[in-house]
Amino acid sequence: MERTKLERLLLGLSLLIPFILAFQVLSKEIYFLTLGLTLLAFFLEGKGVFLPRFFINASGVLFIIFFLLTVNLSNFLENALRTLFLLLTLKLLERKRLRDFFQIYLLEFLIFAGFSYFFTSFWFFLLLFVQIVLISYALFLHLYMEEGEAKFLRGEELRHIILTLGLLLSFTFLLSSLFFLGLPRLSSPLFNLFTKEEKKAQSGFTDKIRLGEISEIQESSRVILRFIIESGNLTHPESLYFRVMTYDYFDGKTWQKGMTIPDISPFKGVPMRGKRATIYLEEDLEGYLPVPEYTSQVRSNVRIRGLFDGTYALAEVTSYPLKYEVSFVEGHPMDEEINLEAYLQVPEVKESIRELAQRLRGKTQEETLRNILAYYQRENFKYSLKDLPLGAAPLERFLFETKRGNCEYFAGATALLLRMNEVPARLVGGFKGAIYQKRGNYYLVLERFAHAWVEAYIGGKWIRVDPSPTSTFQAFPREGGLLSKLRLYADIINFYYTKFILDYDLKKQKKLLHLLGKTFSQVIQKKEYRGQERDGSFSSLRKGLIFILLLVIFVGLFLKYRGLFKFLGRCITHPEVRLYYAFERELKKRGYIREPWEGIFDLVDKIGEPELREGARRFAEIYSSYYYKEKAFDKEALEELKSWLKRLKSLR
């Protein structure tokens, strides 16, 4: 394959995955700008047109200065990725030398490092693996063609490059796996040590619920969490509620957190009892942790705050996915009166709503609640995600005109009508329902399960009230079709990948090392200490670890002092190919360069020095007598080629 075509192919392939992932991270303006510039760069390169290097460097400096002037801790990563992509597209617009290719691939690695903040699934790891392999081959091929001054690569050469470099990469990934298994595990993520700001929320949940907002995320299939119950399964997973946040203040359009909820006193902690589950949270929900209703305790490697409203929040910034354990029991643990006046707040509303609240007032709080729910049934209210009532008075339109809305309309109207009848009430935002993955024995909660409901303080405790019509609202969407089933199978792989990474803690590491040490000691006893009593002064585990360490040091020193690419070049090419490239380089130093259309004898005929021309002709005759007749180069032929090449060098 011609060198220029191969370089463009390698470069194009290396850009494919970063641009696919960037679509979900970059703003659409920056994404399409960088994509357009990249396509323009490949088009201009095909025409042999490049921007001046001075213009490229000056523009790059301006981008970096703009980044430094606008960056802060809250937007550092987004700005950094935007700047890296702009620098990457600039490098594509210039004429590329070997160092430019290296700089482009370095920028791609930095971009992938930034992507790791947004993507944590097994599929991102798989794409990262493919990208590392691809760039490794690209780097070597660029350097191989540059050092060998090759304008073409034969299929046989490419095959040897792929096989040899593949073996080296396999060895590298094996060492990486050993490092992962052997390096000390931290009790909390390393990310926590350096983060000062809250991580940007990636889901639809915030500390506010605007009427109609949840409908925007109830079509998303993004995974929010997975959880495993230690013993048994849930009877009705579609009826499971996950609390995330509570909202106490309503301004007529938006529910939000109006008061600060105090932490639960450490002396009020409830021991782990009832059903116990492990949750793997994929997304940041403003620092709050989804927990099943009636959760009594949450445990994790990171510090967690339990709040009096039955929600749980992180006490420190952390990375995701996050693992934590919960225990939940039947019987609501929150029966205390916590500033109930705050849950009676009512905004300015139309007289029609006040009249409705008065008509629905019952003799008791329970009767008032029954009257409100009966009103929705009597007036034939419908659940809908489309054509929602908006404008200046959305609740009034919902209650008297459209009578159509999604969960936050039903929940918001119910809470408001309860408050107007002096029943403390609040909105709860979270998720309803879960998919049971039978083959993985875990439950899956998607973003489209987002839901809002009401809690009313009746009879000295908070009671859950879900006014959304169950006949039209299916909180647990049934999965059907081949595509949905394939997606669920793929999630099983992703789950076990996440579980393996998060569950491999210091305790399991010690257990693994103990098992390896025990196995190794048994082998030593059988082979080296038959019938002898071990003194125990130097454990087999230490011997194994020292052997691995010495092996890594030896390989590192060997590659450092021999040169990685020099070593690979000698492994990859056949001896006759190396001798031929050395022959061309020797003549090039004398001023005789072979053009792409010339053969080896055309190059020899251009030599003006008789003695040099005669030696070169003899080398060419030996080489062509084997190469063009497809004969294997034996030891005698190789020695003869080396001898004539040595004579040519002596004629300098």
C-alpha positions as CSV (number, residue, x, y, z in Angstrom):
1,M,0.0,0.0,0.0
2,E,1.2,3.5,-0.8
3,R,2.5,5.4,2.2
4,T,0.4,8.5,1.9
5,K,-2.8,6.5,1.5
6,L,-1.9,4.3,4.5
7,E,-1.2,7.4,6.7
8,R,-4.5,9.0,5.8
9,L,-6.3,5.7,6.5
10,L,-4.7,5.3,9.9
11,L,-5.4,8.9,10.8
12,G,-9.1,8.6,9.7
13,L,-9.7,5.4,11.7
14,S,-8.1,6.9,14.8
15,L,-10.5,9.9,14.7
16,L,-13.7,7.8,14.2
17,I,-14.3,6.7,17.8
18,P,-13.4,10.1,19.4
19,F,-16.0,11.9,17.2
20,I,-18.6,9.2,17.9
21,L,-18.2,9.8,21.7
22,A,-17.9,13.5,21.4
23,F,-21.4,13.8,20.1
24,Q,-22.7,13.1,23.6
25,V,-20.3,15.4,25.4
26,L,-19.5,18.5,23.3
27,S,-22.1,21.2,22.6
28,K,-23.6,20.8,19.2
29,E,-22.1,24.0,17.9
30,I,-18.5,22.9,18.7
31,Y,-19.1,19.4,17.6
32,F,-20.3,20.2,14.1
33,L,-17.6,22.9,13.8
34,T,-14.8,20.5,14.6
35,L,-16.4,17.8,12.4
36,G,-16.7,20.2,9.5
37,L,-13.1,21.3,9.9
38,T,-11.9,17.7,10.0
39,L,-13.7,16.8,6.8
40,L,-12.3,19.9,5.2
41,A,-8.8,18.9,6.3
42,F,-9.1,15.5,4.6
43,F,-10.5,17.1,1.5
44,L,-7.7,19.7,1.2
45,E,-5.1,17.1,1.9
46,G,-6.4,15.1,-1.0
47,K,-5.9,18.1,-3.1
48,G,-2.4,18.8,-1.7
49,V,-3.5,22.0,0.0
50,F,-2.4,22.8,3.6
51,L,-2.6,25.9,5.8
52,P,0.7,27.6,6.8
53,R,2.3,26.2,9.9
54,F,2.7,29.7,11.4
55,F,-1.1,30.3,11.1
56,I,-1.8,26.9,12.8
57,N,0.6,27.6,15.7
58,A,-0.7,31.1,16.3
59,S,-4.3,29.9,16.3
60,G,-3.4,27.1,18.7
61,V,-1.8,29.6,21.1
62,L,-5.0,31.8,20.9
63,F,-7.2,28.8,21.8
64,I,-5.1,28.0,24.8
65,I,-5.1,31.6,26.0
66,F,-8.9,31.7,25.7
67,F,-9.1,28.5,27.6
68,L,-7.0,29.8,30.5
69,L,-9.0,33.0,30.7
70,T,-12.4,31.3,30.8
71,V,-11.8,28.1,32.7
72,N,-12.8,27.5,36.3
73,L,-13.3,24.4,38.4
74,S,-17.0,24.1,37.5
75,N,-16.4,23.9,33.7
76,F,-12.8,22.8,33.5
77,L,-13.5,19.5,31.8
78,E,-16.0,20.8,29.2
79,N,-13.6,23.7,28.3
80,A,-10.6,21.4,28.2
81,L,-12.3,18.9,25.8
82,R,-13.5,21.7,23.6
83,T,-10.0,23.2,23.4
84,L,-8.4,19.8,22.7
85,F,-10.8,19.1,19.8
86,L,-10.1,22.6,18.3
87,L,-6.3,21.9,18.6
88,L,-6.8,18.5,17.0
89,T,-8.6,19.9,14.0
90,L,-6.0,22.6,13.6
91,K,-3.2,20.0,13.4
92,L,-5.2,18.2,10.7
93,L,-5.1,21.3,8.5
94,E,-1.3,21.5,8.3
95,R,1.2,19.4,6.3
96,K,2.1,16.6,8.6
97,R,5.5,15.3,9.5
98,L,6.3,12.4,11.9
99,R,6.1,14.6,15.0
100,D,2.8,16.0,13.9
101,F,1.3,12.6,13.7
102,F,2.6,11.9,17.2
103,Q,1.1,15.2,18.5
104,I,-2.3,14.3,16.9
105,Y,-2.4,10.9,18.6
106,L,-1.3,12.5,21.9
107,L,-4.3,14.9,21.6
108,E,-6.6,11.9,21.0
109,F,-5.3,10.2,24.2
110,L,-5.9,13.3,26.2
111,I,-9.4,13.5,24.8
112,F,-10.1,9.9,25.8
113,A,-8.8,10.7,29.3
114,G,-11.5,13.4,29.5
115,F,-14.2,11.1,28.1
116,S,-13.5,8.7,31.0
117,Y,-15.2,11.2,33.2
118,F,-18.5,10.9,31.3
119,F,-18.4,7.3,30.3
120,T,-17.8,4.5,32.7
121,S,-19.5,1.5,31.1
122,F,-17.9,-1.7,29.7
123,W,-18.6,-0.5,26.2
124,F,-16.4,2.6,26.7
125,F,-13.6,0.4,28.1
126,L,-14.0,-1.7,24.9
127,L,-13.8,1.3,22.7
128,L,-10.8,2.6,24.7
129,F,-9.1,-0.8,24.2
130,V,-9.7,-0.6,20.4
131,Q,-8.4,3.0,20.3
132,I,-5.2,2.1,22.2
133,V,-4.5,-0.8,19.8
134,L,-5.3,1.3,16.7
135,I,-3.0,4.2,17.8
136,S,-0.3,1.8,18.8
137,Y,-0.2,0.3,15.3
138,A,-0.5,3.8,13.7
139,L,2.4,5.1,15.7
140,F,4.6,2.2,14.8
141,L,3.7,2.2,11.2
142,H,4.4,6.0,10.9
143,L,7.8,5.5,12.5
144,Y,8.6,2.4,10.6
145,M,7.9,4.1,7.2
146,E,9.8,7.2,8.3
147,E,12.9,5.4,9.5
148,G,12.9,2.9,6.7
149,E,12.1,5.7,4.1
150,A,9.5,3.4,2.7
151,K,7.1,4.7,0.2
152,F,5.2,1.4,-0.1
153,L,4.4,-1.4,2.3
154,R,4.0,-5.0,1.1
155,G,1.3,-7.2,2.4
156,E,3.9,-9.5,3.9
157,E,5.5,-6.7,5.9
158,L,2.1,-5.6,7.2
159,R,1.3,-9.1,8.3
160,H,4.5,-9.4,10.3
161,I,3.9,-6.0,11.8
162,I,0.4,-6.9,12.9
163,L,1.5,-10.2,14.5
164,T,4.6,-9.0,16.3
165,L,3.1,-5.8,17.6
166,G,0.0,-7.7,18.6
167,L,2.1,-10.0,20.8
168,L,3.8,-7.0,22.4
169,L,0.4,-5.4,23.1
170,S,-1.0,-8.6,24.6
171,F,2.0,-8.7,26.9
172,T,1.4,-5.1,27.9
173,F,-2.3,-5.7,28.7
174,L,-1.4,-8.7,30.7
175,L,1.0,-6.6,32.8
176,S,-1.7,-4.0,33.2
177,S,-4.1,-6.6,34.5
178,L,-1.5,-7.8,37.0
179,F,-1.0,-4.2,38.1
180,F,-4.8,-3.8,38.6
181,L,-5.0,-7.0,40.6
182,G,-1.8,-6.4,42.7
183,L,-1.7,-2.6,43.3
184,P,-3.1,-1.5,46.7
185,R,-6.8,-0.6,46.6
186,L,-8.0,2.6,48.1
187,S,-10.9,2.7,50.5
188,S,-12.4,5.7,48.6
189,P,-11.9,6.8,45.0
190,L,-8.7,8.7,44.2
191,F,-10.9,11.2,42.4
192,N,-12.2,12.4,45.8
193,L,-8.7,13.6,46.8
194,F,-8.5,16.3,44.2
195,T,-12.1,17.4,43.5
196,K,-13.3,20.7,44.9
197,E,-16.6,21.2,43.0
198,E,-19.7,19.2,42.7
199,K,-19.9,17.0,39.6
200,K,-22.3,18.3,37.0
201,A,-25.6,16.4,37.0
202,Q,-26.0,14.2,34.0
203,S,-29.5,13.1,34.4
204,G,-32.8,14.9,34.3
205,F,-33.0,15.4,38.0
206,T,-32.3,18.7,39.7
207,D,-33.3,20.4,42.9
208,K,-36.4,21.7,41.1
209,I,-39.3,20.1,39.3
210,R,-40.9,22.4,36.7
211,L,-44.3,21.2,35.6
212,G,-43.9,19.1,32.5
213,E,-40.2,18.6,33.0
214,I,-40.2,14.9,33.8
215,S,-41.9,14.1,30.5
216,E,-38.6,15.2,28.8
217,I,-36.7,12.3,30.3
218,Q,-39.4,9.6,30.4
219,E,-38.5,8.6,26.9
220,S,-34.8,7.9,27.7
221,S,-33.4,4.4,28.1
222,R,-30.3,5.5,29.9
223,V,-29.3,3.4,32.9
224,I,-29.6,5.1,36.2
225,L,-28.8,2.3,38.6
226,R,-28.7,-1.5,39.1
227,F,-29.2,-3.3,42.4
228,I,-29.0,-6.8,43.8
229,I,-31.0,-8.1,46.8
230,E,-29.0,-10.4,49.0
231,S,-31.7,-13.0,49.6
232,G,-34.9,-13.5,47.6
233,N,-36.5,-11.2,45.0
234,L,-39.1,-8.5,44.9
235,T,-42.6,-9.7,44.4
236,H,-43.6,-6.8,42.3
237,P,-40.5,-4.9,41.0
238,E,-42.8,-2.7,38.9
239,S,-44.2,-1.2,42.1
240,L,-40.9,-0.3,43.7
241,Y,-40.3,3.3,44.5
242,F,-36.9,4.9,44.7
243,R,-36.7,8.2,46.6
244,V,-34.2,10.8,45.4
245,M,-35.3,14.2,46.6
246,T,-38.2,15.9,48.3
247,Y,-39.7,19.3,47.4
248,D,-41.5,21.6,49.8
249,Y,-41.8,25.0,48.1
250,F,-44.2,25.7,45.2
251,D,-44.4,29.0,43.3
252,G,-47.3,28.0,41.0
253,K,-45.1,26.5,38.2
254,T,-42.1,24.9,39.9
255,W,-41.6,22.8,43.0
256,Q,-38.2,23.2,44.7
257,K,-36.4,22.6,48.0
258,G,-37.2,25.6,50.1
259,M,-35.8,24.6,53.5
260,T,-32.7,23.0,54.7
261,I,-33.3,19.4,55.9
262,P,-31.3,18.5,59.0
263,D,-29.2,15.4,59.2
264,I,-30.3,12.4,61.1
265,S,-28.5,12.2,64.5
266,P,-26.0,9.4,64.7
267,F,-27.9,8.1,67.7
268,K,-31.0,7.6,65.6
269,G,-29.3,5.2,63.2
270,V,-31.3,2.1,62.6
271,P,-29.3,-1.1,62.3
272,M,-29.2,-3.0,59.0
273,R,-32.4,-5.1,59.1
274,G,-35.1,-6.2,56.7
275,K,-34.2,-6.6,53.0
276,R,-30.6,-5.7,52.2
277,A,-29.5,-4.7,48.7
278,T,-26.4,-3.4,46.9
279,I,-26.9,-0.5,44.5
280,Y,-24.6,0.5,41.7
281,L,-25.4,4.1,40.8
282,E,-24.4,5.1,37.2
283,E,-25.4,8.8,37.2
284,D,-24.9,11.8,39.4
285,L,-28.3,13.0,40.8
286,E,-27.2,16.3,42.3
287,G,-25.3,14.4,44.9
288,Y,-28.5,12.5,46.1
289,L,-28.6,8.7,46.3
290,P,-31.7,6.8,45.1
291,V,-32.9,4.5,47.8
292,P,-35.9,2.2,48.0
293,E,-38.8,3.5,50.1
294,Y,-38.6,2.6,53.8
295,T,-34.8,2.5,53.7
296,S,-33.4,2.5,57.2
297,Q,-29.6,2.7,56.6
298,V,-27.1,3.3,53.8
299,R,-23.4,2.2,53.8
300,S,-20.6,3.0,51.4
301,N,-16.9,3.7,51.2
302,V,-17.7,7.4,50.9
303,R,-19.4,9.5,53.6
304,I,-23.2,9.7,53.3
305,R,-25.6,12.1,55.0
306,G,-29.0,10.7,56.1
307,L,-31.7,13.4,56.1
308,F,-34.9,13.7,58.1
309,D,-37.0,13.6,55.0
310,G,-35.9,10.0,54.2
311,T,-33.4,11.0,51.5
312,Y,-29.7,10.4,51.4
313,A,-27.0,12.6,50.0
314,L,-23.2,12.4,49.6
315,A,-21.2,14.2,52.2
316,E,-18.2,14.4,49.8
317,V,-17.7,14.6,46.1
318,T,-17.1,11.2,44.5
319,S,-16.8,9.5,41.1
320,Y,-19.3,7.4,39.3
321,P,-20.4,4.6,39.1
322,L,-20.8,4.4,42.9
323,K,-21.6,1.4,45.0
324,Y,-23.5,1.5,48.3
325,E,-25.6,-0.9,50.4
326,V,-29.1,-0.3,51.7
327,S,-31.5,-1.9,54.1
328,F,-35.2,-1.3,53.8
329,V,-38.2,-2.6,55.8
330,E,-41.9,-2.3,55.6
331,G,-43.1,0.5,57.7
332,H,-42.1,4.1,57.2
333,P,-39.3,5.2,59.5
334,M,-40.2,8.9,59.3
335,D,-43.0,9.7,61.7
336,E,-41.6,12.8,63.3
337,E,-43.0,16.3,62.9
338,I,-40.3,18.3,61.1
339,N,-41.3,21.9,60.8
340,L,-44.8,21.0,59.4
341,E,-45.6,24.6,58.7
342,A,-43.2,24.6,55.8
343,Y,-45.3,21.8,54.2
344,L,-48.4,24.1,54.3
345,Q,-47.0,26.8,52.1
346,V,-49.4,27.8,49.3
347,P,-48.7,30.3,46.5
348,E,-51.1,32.9,45.1
349,V,-53.7,30.8,43.2
350,K,-56.9,31.6,41.2
351,E,-60.2,31.7,43.0
352,S,-61.4,28.6,41.0
353,I,-58.7,26.5,42.7
354,R,-59.6,27.8,46.1
355,E,-63.3,26.9,45.5
356,L,-62.3,23.4,44.3
357,A,-60.2,22.9,47.4
358,Q,-63.1,23.9,49.6
359,R,-65.5,21.5,47.8
360,L,-63.1,18.6,48.3
361,R,-62.6,19.3,52.1
362,G,-63.7,16.3,54.2
363,K,-64.5,15.9,57.8
364,T,-61.1,14.3,58.4
365,Q,-57.7,14.5,56.7
366,E,-58.2,10.9,55.3
367,E,-61.6,11.9,53.8
368,T,-60.1,15.0,52.2
369,L,-57.4,12.8,50.5
370,R,-60.1,10.3,49.3
371,N,-62.2,13.2,47.9
372,I,-59.2,14.6,45.9
373,L,-58.4,11.2,44.3
374,A,-62.1,10.6,43.6
375,Y,-62.2,13.9,41.8
376,Y,-59.6,12.8,39.3
377,Q,-61.6,9.6,38.6
378,R,-65.0,11.3,38.4
379,E,-63.8,14.0,36.0
380,N,-62.0,11.4,33.8
381,F,-58.4,12.8,34.1
382,K,-55.9,11.2,31.7
383,Y,-52.2,10.6,32.0
384,S,-50.3,12.0,29.1
385,L,-46.7,13.0,28.1
386,K,-47.9,15.2,25.2
387,D,-49.8,18.5,24.9
388,L,-49.2,19.3,28.5
389,P,-50.8,22.5,29.9
390,L,-48.2,25.2,30.1
391,G,-48.3,29.0,30.3
392,A,-49.0,31.4,33.2
393,A,-51.4,29.1,35.1
394,P,-50.6,25.5,34.2
395,L,-52.3,23.9,37.2
396,E,-55.5,25.7,36.7
397,R,-55.6,24.6,33.0
398,F,-54.8,21.1,34.2
399,L,-57.6,21.0,36.8
400,F,-60.4,22.6,34.8
401,E,-59.5,22.6,31.0
402,T,-57.2,19.9,29.6
403,K,-57.5,17.4,32.5
404,R,-54.4,15.7,30.9
405,G,-50.9,15.7,32.4
406,N,-48.0,13.5,33.6
407,C,-47.0,12.6,37.1
408,E,-45.8,16.0,38.3
409,Y,-49.2,17.6,37.4
410,F,-51.1,15.0,39.3
411,A,-48.7,15.1,42.2
412,G,-48.4,18.9,42.2
413,A,-52.2,19.4,42.1
414,T,-52.7,16.8,44.9
415,A,-50.1,18.4,47.2
416,L,-51.5,21.9,46.6
417,L,-55.1,20.8,47.3
418,L,-54.0,19.0,50.5
419,R,-52.1,22.0,51.7
420,M,-55.1,24.3,51.1
421,N,-57.1,21.9,53.3
422,E,-54.4,22.2,56.1
423,V,-52.9,18.7,55.4
424,P,-49.0,18.9,55.3
425,A,-47.8,17.6,52.0
426,R,-44.7,17.5,49.8
427,L,-43.6,16.3,46.4
428,V,-41.1,13.4,46.1
429,G,-39.0,12.9,43.0
430,G,-37.5,9.6,42.2
431,F,-38.1,6.5,40.1
432,K,-40.9,3.9,40.0
433,G,-40.4,0.4,38.8
434,A,-37.5,-1.8,37.8
435,I,-36.7,-4.5,35.3
436,Y,-35.7,-7.8,36.7
437,Q,-32.7,-9.3,34.8
438,K,-33.3,-13.0,35.4
439,R,-30.0,-14.1,33.9
440,G,-28.0,-11.6,35.9
441,N,-30.2,-11.8,39.0
442,Y,-30.3,-8.0,39.4
443,Y,-32.8,-5.2,38.9
444,L,-32.3,-2.4,36.3
445,V,-33.7,1.1,36.7
446,L,-33.8,3.3,33.6
447,E,-34.1,7.1,33.3
448,R,-37.6,6.7,31.8
449,F,-38.8,5.3,35.1
450,A,-38.5,8.9,36.5
451,H,-41.6,9.7,38.6
452,A,-43.1,12.2,41.1
453,W,-45.6,11.4,43.8
454,V,-46.9,13.0,47.0
455,E,-46.3,12.4,50.7
456,A,-49.0,13.6,53.1
457,Y,-48.6,13.9,56.9
458,I,-51.7,12.1,58.2
459,G,-52.1,10.3,61.5
460,G,-48.7,11.3,62.8
461,K,-46.7,9.8,59.9
462,W,-45.9,10.5,56.3
463,I,-48.0,8.4,53.9
464,R,-47.2,7.9,50.2
465,V,-49.9,9.0,47.8
466,D,-49.4,8.3,44.1
467,P,-52.4,10.1,42.3
468,S,-51.2,9.3,38.8
469,P,-53.9,7.1,37.1
470,T,-52.6,3.5,37.1
471,S,-54.8,2.6,34.2
472,T,-53.0,4.8,31.8
473,F,-49.6,5.3,33.4
474,Q,-47.4,2.3,33.1
475,A,-44.5,2.9,35.5
476,F,-42.9,-0.3,34.3
477,P,-42.7,-0.3,30.5
478,R,-42.7,-3.8,29.2
479,E,-39.6,-4.7,27.2
480,G,-40.4,-6.2,23.9
481,G,-38.9,-6.8,20.5
482,L,-35.5,-8.1,19.4
483,L,-33.7,-4.8,19.8
484,S,-34.9,-4.4,23.4
485,K,-33.9,-7.9,24.3
486,L,-30.4,-7.4,22.8
487,R,-30.1,-4.2,24.8
488,L,-30.9,-6.1,28.0
489,Y,-28.4,-8.8,27.2
490,A,-25.8,-6.2,26.6
491,D,-26.6,-4.6,29.9
492,I,-25.8,-7.9,31.7
493,I,-22.2,-7.6,30.3
494,N,-22.0,-4.0,31.4
495,F,-23.3,-4.8,34.9
496,Y,-20.7,-7.6,35.5
497,Y,-17.9,-5.3,34.3
498,T,-19.0,-2.5,36.7
499,K,-19.6,-5.0,39.5
500,F,-16.1,-6.5,39.1
501,I,-14.4,-3.1,39.1
502,L,-16.3,-1.7,42.1
503,D,-16.4,-4.9,44.2
504,Y,-12.7,-5.6,43.9
505,D,-11.7,-3.9,47.1
506,L,-8.8,-4.4,49.5
507,K,-10.5,-7.3,51.3
508,K,-10.9,-9.3,48.0
509,Q,-7.4,-8.3,46.9
510,K,-6.0,-9.8,50.1
511,K,-8.1,-12.9,49.6
512,L,-6.8,-13.3,46.0
513,L,-3.2,-12.8,47.0
514,H,-3.6,-15.3,49.8
515,L,-5.1,-17.8,47.4
516,L,-2.2,-17.3,44.9
517,G,0.3,-17.5,47.7
518,K,-1.2,-20.8,49.0
519,T,-1.3,-22.3,45.5
520,F,2.3,-21.2,44.8
521,S,3.5,-22.6,48.1
522,Q,1.9,-25.9,47.3
523,V,3.7,-26.0,44.0
524,I,7.0,-25.2,45.7
525,Q,6.4,-27.8,48.3
526,K,5.9,-30.5,45.7
527,K,8.8,-29.6,43.4
528,E,11.5,-28.2,45.7
529,Y,10.7,-29.2,49.3
530,R,9.6,-32.8,49.0
531,G,9.9,-34.3,52.4
532,Q,11.5,-31.1,53.8
533,E,9.9,-28.9,56.4
534,R,9.6,-25.3,55.3
535,D,11.1,-22.6,57.6
536,G,8.5,-20.0,56.7
537,S,11.1,-17.2,56.7
538,F,10.5,-16.2,53.1
539,S,6.9,-16.8,51.9
540,S,6.1,-18.1,48.5
541,L,3.8,-15.1,47.9
542,R,6.7,-12.7,48.3
543,K,8.8,-14.8,45.9
544,G,6.0,-14.6,43.3
545,L,5.6,-10.9,43.7
546,I,9.4,-10.3,43.5
547,F,9.6,-12.5,40.4
548,I,6.9,-10.4,38.7
549,L,8.6,-7.1,39.7
550,L,12.0,-8.3,38.4
551,L,10.4,-9.4,35.2
552,V,8.8,-5.9,34.7
553,I,12.0,-4.1,35.6
554,F,14.0,-6.3,33.2
555,V,11.6,-5.7,30.3
556,G,11.5,-2.0,31.0
557,L,15.3,-1.7,31.1
558,F,15.7,-3.8,28.0
559,L,13.2,-1.7,26.0
560,K,14.7,1.5,27.4
561,Y,18.3,0.9,26.4
562,R,17.7,-1.1,23.2
563,G,15.1,1.2,21.9
564,L,11.5,0.1,21.6
565,F,11.0,0.8,17.9
566,K,14.5,-0.5,17.0
567,F,13.7,-3.7,18.8
568,L,10.3,-4.1,17.1
569,G,11.8,-3.3,13.7
570,R,14.3,-6.1,14.0
571,C,11.6,-8.5,15.0
572,I,9.2,-7.5,12.3
573,T,11.1,-7.3,9.0
574,H,12.9,-10.1,7.3
575,P,16.7,-9.9,7.1
576,E,16.7,-9.3,3.4
577,V,14.2,-6.4,3.7
578,R,16.4,-4.7,6.3
579,L,19.5,-5.2,4.1
580,Y,17.7,-3.7,1.1
581,Y,16.6,-0.6,3.1
582,A,20.1,-0.2,4.4
583,F,21.3,-0.4,0.8
584,E,18.9,2.4,-0.3
585,R,19.9,4.5,2.7
586,E,23.6,4.1,1.9
587,L,23.1,5.3,-1.7
588,K,20.9,8.1,-0.6
589,K,23.7,9.4,1.5
590,R,25.8,9.6,-1.7
591,G,23.0,11.5,-3.4
592,Y,21.4,8.7,-5.3
593,I,17.7,8.5,-4.5
594,R,15.3,5.9,-6.0
595,E,12.0,7.4,-7.3
596,P,8.8,5.4,-6.7
597,W,8.6,4.3,-10.4
598,E,12.2,3.1,-10.5
599,G,13.5,-0.4,-9.9
600,I,16.6,-1.4,-8.2
601,F,18.7,-1.5,-11.4
602,D,17.4,1.9,-12.4
603,L,18.8,3.2,-9.2
604,V,22.2,1.5,-9.9
605,D,22.4,3.0,-13.4
606,K,22.2,6.5,-11.9
607,I,25.5,6.0,-10.0
608,G,28.4,7.9,-11.6
609,E,31.2,6.4,-9.5
610,P,32.5,3.2,-11.3
611,E,33.6,1.3,-8.2
612,L,30.5,2.2,-6.3
613,R,28.3,1.4,-9.3
614,E,29.9,-2.1,-9.7
615,G,29.5,-2.9,-6.0
616,A,25.8,-1.8,-6.0
617,R,25.2,-3.8,-9.2
618,R,26.5,-6.9,-7.6
619,F,24.3,-6.4,-4.5
620,A,21.3,-5.8,-6.9
621,E,22.0,-9.0,-8.9
622,I,22.1,-11.1,-5.8
623,Y,19.0,-9.6,-4.3
624,S,16.9,-9.7,-7.5
625,S,17.9,-13.3,-8.2
626,Y,16.1,-14.4,-5.0
627,Y,13.4,-11.8,-4.6
628,Y,11.9,-11.7,-8.1
629,K,12.1,-15.5,-8.5
630,E,10.4,-15.8,-5.1
631,K,13.2,-17.9,-3.7
632,A,13.8,-18.0,0.0
633,F,16.9,-16.1,1.1
634,D,19.3,-18.7,2.5
635,K,22.1,-18.0,4.9
636,E,24.7,-17.9,2.2
637,A,22.8,-15.3,0.2
638,L,22.3,-13.1,3.3
639,E,26.0,-13.3,4.1
640,E,26.9,-12.3,0.6
641,L,24.5,-9.3,0.7
642,K,26.0,-8.2,4.0
643,S,29.5,-8.5,2.5
644,W,28.7,-6.3,-0.5
645,L,26.8,-3.8,1.7
646,K,29.9,-3.5,3.9
647,R,32.1,-2.9,0.8
648,L,29.8,-0.1,-0.3
649,K,30.1,1.6,3.1
650,S,33.9,1.3,3.0
651,L,33.9,3.3,-0.3
652,R,32.8,6.6,1.5
